[in-house]
């Protein structure tokens, strides 16, 4: 699994979750066009491609149409939502203008996905039940409407403002010296500082892993 984690502050997670099974054709068309633009930036205009490049273009386009159908058109969300939905989620955020422009220390440098498990094990016993549950979401992923996420090289998770607030209040009581693993000190401090900013903004958050 690719392992770069980043936080995306958003006005509303519910505005993203509400698109699942919405049959919103206008949004479908916008997301498909956005994907086409991205593929053409990578491979070149479709009408100028041939051979393997054209095959790659059509393969990526077919995969996107399949995922858009699964997310927007099917009457219910998949039981296990594909981790690759994070790319559609990012496009939805862009199309709906949901992102809040704020600098987060968590997004600087390289945050490794595999830090979540040892971090949780190191401090989990000192967290509130709600905070520990939120930390588990960030580690395992959290589907928009389904039961789980099928890891396919990517993951996503989300927290509402109230969950961010509860997680921050619980984590803020733990100093870097109390984390118990020097390798996780910077991870802890960047996480706490970023949750503090998000809490102050009163926003929700998407965690992207890919």
C-alpha positions as CSV (number, residue, x, y, z in Angstrom):
1,X,0.0,0.0,0.0
2,X,1.2,3.5,-0.9
3,X,1.5,5.3,2.4
4,X,1.4,9.1,2.1
5,X,-1.3,10.4,4.4
6,X,-2.8,13.9,4.2
7,X,-5.6,15.8,5.8
8,X,-8.2,17.7,3.7
9,X,-10.2,20.2,5.7
10,X,-13.7,20.4,4.3
11,X,-16.9,22.4,5.0
12,X,-19.0,19.3,5.3
13,X,-18.4,15.6,5.0
14,X,-22.2,15.1,4.7
15,X,-22.1,17.0,1.4
16,X,-19.7,14.3,0.1
17,X,-21.6,11.4,1.7
18,X,-24.9,12.6,0.2
19,X,-23.7,12.0,-3.4
20,X,-23.6,8.2,-2.8
21,X,-26.5,6.6,-4.7
22,X,-27.8,10.1,-5.5
23,X,-28.2,9.4,-9.3
24,X,-26.9,13.0,-9.8
25,X,-26.2,12.9,-13.5
26,X,-24.9,16.5,-13.6
27,X,-22.3,15.6,-11.0
28,X,-21.5,12.3,-12.8
29,X,-20.8,14.3,-16.0
30,X,-18.6,16.8,-14.1
31,X,-16.6,14.1,-12.4
32,X,-16.2,12.2,-15.7
33,X,-15.0,15.3,-17.5
34,X,-12.5,16.1,-14.6
35,X,-11.1,12.5,-15.0
36,X,-10.9,12.9,-18.8
37,X,-8.9,16.1,-18.3
38,X,-6.6,14.4,-15.9
39,X,-6.0,11.4,-18.2
40,X,-5.3,13.7,-21.1
41,X,-2.8,15.7,-19.0
42,X,-1.0,12.4,-18.4
43,X,-1.3,10.7,-21.8
44,X,-2.3,13.4,-24.3
45,X,-5.5,14.0,-26.2
46,X,-7.6,10.9,-26.8
47,X,-7.9,11.5,-30.5
48,X,-4.1,11.7,-30.9
49,X,-3.3,8.4,-29.0
50,X,-2.8,5.0,-30.5
51,X,-1.5,1.6,-29.5
52,X,-0.6,1.0,-25.9
53,X,-1.3,4.7,-24.9
54,X,-4.8,4.5,-26.3
55,X,-5.4,1.2,-24.5
56,X,-4.2,2.8,-21.3
57,X,-6.5,5.8,-21.8
58,X,-9.5,3.6,-22.4
59,X,-8.7,1.4,-19.5
60,X,-8.5,4.3,-17.1
61,X,-11.7,5.8,-18.5
62,X,-13.6,2.5,-18.2
63,X,-12.4,2.1,-14.6
64,X,-13.6,5.6,-13.7
65,X,-17.0,5.0,-15.3
66,X,-17.4,1.8,-13.3
67,X,-16.5,3.5,-10.0
68,X,-18.8,6.5,-10.8
69,X,-21.6,4.0,-11.5
70,X,-20.9,2.3,-8.2
71,X,-20.8,5.5,-6.2
72,X,-23.5,7.6,-7.8
73,X,-25.9,5.4,-9.8
74,X,-26.3,2.1,-7.9
75,X,-29.2,2.2,-5.5
76,X,-27.0,1.3,-2.5
77,X,-23.3,1.7,-1.7
78,X,-21.0,-1.3,-2.0
79,X,-20.7,-3.1,1.3
80,X,-16.9,-2.7,1.0
81,X,-16.2,0.7,-0.7
82,X,-13.1,0.7,-2.9
83,X,-10.2,2.7,-1.4
84,X,-9.7,4.3,-4.8
85,X,-12.8,6.3,-4.2
86,X,-10.5,8.8,-2.6
87,X,-9.7,10.2,-6.1
88,X,-13.4,10.7,-6.8
89,X,-13.8,12.2,-3.3
90,X,-11.1,14.7,-4.1
91,X,-12.8,15.6,-7.3
92,X,-16.2,16.0,-5.5
93,X,-14.5,18.3,-3.1
94,X,-13.1,20.4,-5.9
95,X,-16.4,20.5,-7.9
96,X,-18.5,21.4,-4.9
97,X,-15.8,23.8,-3.6
98,X,-15.8,22.2,-0.2
99,X,-12.1,22.5,0.8
100,X,-11.0,25.0,3.4
101,X,-7.7,26.6,2.6
102,X,-5.6,26.2,5.7
103,X,-2.0,25.1,6.4
104,X,-1.7,21.9,8.5
105,X,1.6,20.7,9.9
106,X,0.4,17.1,9.4
107,X,0.6,17.6,5.7
108,X,4.2,18.7,5.7
109,X,6.9,16.1,5.1
110,X,5.9,12.5,4.7
111,X,3.4,10.9,7.1
112,X,3.6,7.1,6.9
113,X,0.4,5.1,7.0
114,X,2.1,2.4,9.1
115,X,2.6,4.8,11.9
116,X,-1.1,4.7,12.9
117,X,-1.0,1.2,14.5
118,X,2.1,1.6,16.7
119,X,0.8,5.1,17.6
120,X,-2.6,3.8,18.7
121,X,-1.1,0.9,20.7
122,X,1.3,3.3,22.4
123,X,-1.3,5.8,23.6
124,X,-4.7,4.1,23.2
125,X,-5.2,3.2,26.8
126,X,-5.1,6.9,27.7
127,X,-7.7,8.1,25.3
128,X,-11.5,8.5,25.7
129,X,-13.7,5.9,24.0
130,X,-14.8,8.3,21.3
131,X,-11.2,9.5,20.7
132,X,-10.0,5.9,20.3
133,X,-12.8,5.1,17.9
134,X,-11.8,8.1,15.8
135,X,-8.1,7.1,15.8
136,X,-9.2,3.6,14.7
137,X,-11.0,5.2,11.7
138,X,-7.9,7.0,10.7
139,X,-5.9,3.8,10.9
140,X,-8.4,1.4,9.2
141,X,-10.3,3.8,6.9
142,X,-13.9,4.8,7.2
143,X,-16.4,4.3,4.3
144,X,-18.8,7.0,3.3
145,X,-22.0,4.8,3.5
146,X,-20.9,1.2,3.3
147,X,-19.7,-1.2,6.0
148,X,-15.9,-1.2,5.3
149,X,-13.2,-0.1,2.9
150,X,-11.6,-2.6,0.5
151,X,-7.9,-1.5,0.5
152,X,-6.6,-1.4,-3.0
153,X,-3.5,0.7,-2.6
154,X,-5.5,3.6,-1.2
155,X,-7.6,4.4,1.8
156,X,-9.8,7.2,3.0
157,X,-11.4,8.2,6.3
158,X,-13.4,11.1,7.7
159,X,-14.1,12.9,10.9
160,X,-16.8,15.4,11.7
161,X,-16.0,18.5,13.7
162,X,-17.4,17.1,16.9
163,X,-15.2,14.0,16.5
164,X,-12.2,16.2,15.7
165,X,-12.8,18.2,18.8
166,X,-13.1,15.1,21.0
167,X,-9.9,13.5,19.5
168,X,-8.0,16.8,20.0
169,X,-9.0,17.2,23.6
170,X,-8.0,13.6,24.4
171,X,-4.7,13.7,22.5
172,X,-3.7,17.2,23.7
173,X,-3.3,15.8,27.3
174,X,-0.4,13.6,26.0
175,X,3.0,15.3,25.7
176,X,5.6,14.1,23.2
177,X,7.6,12.8,26.1
178,X,4.6,10.6,27.1
179,X,4.1,9.0,23.7
180,X,6.5,6.2,24.6
181,X,8.2,5.9,21.2
182,X,10.6,8.6,20.1
183,X,10.0,7.8,16.5
184,X,6.4,8.9,16.9
185,X,7.0,12.2,18.7
186,X,6.9,14.3,15.5
187,X,3.9,12.4,14.2
188,X,2.0,13.0,17.5
189,X,2.9,16.7,17.7
190,X,1.9,17.4,14.0
191,X,-1.4,15.5,14.5
192,X,-2.3,17.4,17.7
193,X,-1.3,20.8,16.2
194,X,-3.4,20.0,13.0
195,X,-6.4,18.8,15.0
196,X,-6.2,22.1,17.0
197,X,-6.4,24.1,13.8
198,X,-9.2,22.0,12.4
199,X,-11.1,22.3,15.7
200,X,-10.7,26.1,15.7
201,X,-12.0,26.3,12.1
202,X,-15.1,24.3,13.0
203,X,-14.7,22.1,10.0
204,X,-14.8,18.4,9.1
205,X,-11.9,16.5,7.6
206,X,-11.1,13.8,5.0
207,X,-7.9,11.7,5.5
208,X,-6.4,10.7,2.2
209,X,-4.0,7.8,1.9
210,X,-2.4,6.9,-1.4
